[in-house]
Amino acid sequence: MVAQSVGGRGGEAGTGVGLGWPVNIPGIGGDGGNGGTADSVTINSSGDVTTSGGNAHGIFALSQAGDGANGGNGTIAGVVGVAWGGDAGSGGNGGTVRVAGSGQVTSTNHNSDGILALSKGFFRDYRG
């Protein structure tokens, strides 16, 4: 039994290109987009659940946020000038995960959890 909500990744930023001496226009990279927030996940089970394979969870509930995107690079066309990269986007937050019910959950092989419930936030990616 599987239920999940996954937030989207933020959008990648573009590269900023500046012009060096004698014009002196800085190259500024764009900021990366923020990761999406995941919604809550709820499983209400009534009855028995049995698995027998490897990596076969009986009940798997996941709320996973999207990660922030990379900031854009700043570059210069010319000999001397100023350039800086954009900020990375922030990661989103995971939502509430609830598993409830009646009945027995049995998993009988390696790497198999009876109930695996996860809420995962994500991180900021790299600055340009």
Secondary structure in CASP SS format (residue, H / E / C, confidence):
PFRMAT SS
TARGET T0000
AUTHOR 0000-0000-0000
METHOD secondary structure of the structure
MODEL  1
M C 1.00
V E 1.00
A E 1.00
Q E 1.00
S E 1.00
V E 1.00
G C 1.00
G C 1.00
R C 1.00
G C 1.00
G C 1.00
E C 1.00
A C 1.00
G C 1.00
T C 1.00
G E 1.00
V E 1.00
G E 1.00
L E 1.00
G C 1.00
W C 1.00
P C 1.00
V C 1.00
N C 1.00
I E 1.00
P C 1.00
G E 1.00
I E 1.00
G C 1.00
G C 1.00
D C 1.00
G C 1.00
G C 1.00
N C 1.00
G C 1.00
G C 1.00
T C 1.00
A C 1.00
D C 1.00
S C 1.00
V E 1.00
T E 1.00
I E 1.00
N E 1.00
S E 1.00
S E 1.00
G C 1.00
D C 1.00
V E 1.00
T E 1.00
T E 1.00
S C 1.00
G C 1.00
G C 1.00
N C 1.00
A C 1.00
H C 1.00
G C 1.00
I E 1.00
F E 1.00
A E 1.00
L E 1.00
S E 1.00
Q E 1.00
A C 1.00
G C 1.00
D C 1.00
G C 1.00
A C 1.00
N C 1.00
G C 1.00
G C 1.00
N C 1.00
G E 1.00
T E 1.00
I E 1.00
A E 1.00
G C 1.00
V C 1.00
V C 1.00
G C 1.00
V C 1.00
A E 1.00
W E 1.00
G C 1.00
G C 1.00
D C 1.00
A C 1.00
G C 1.00
S C 1.00
G C 1.00
G C 1.00
N C 1.00
G C 1.00
G C 1.00
T C 1.00
V E 1.00
R E 1.00
V E 1.00
A E 1.00
G E 1.00
S E 1.00
G C 1.00
Q C 1.00
V E 1.00
T E 1.00
S E 1.00
T C 1.00
N C 1.00
H C 1.00
N C 1.00
S C 1.00
D C 1.00
G C 1.00
I E 1.00
L E 1.00
A E 1.00
L E 1.00
S E 1.00
K E 1.00
G C 1.00
F C 1.00
F C 1.00
R C 1.00
D C 1.00
Y C 1.00
R C 1.00
G C 1.00
END
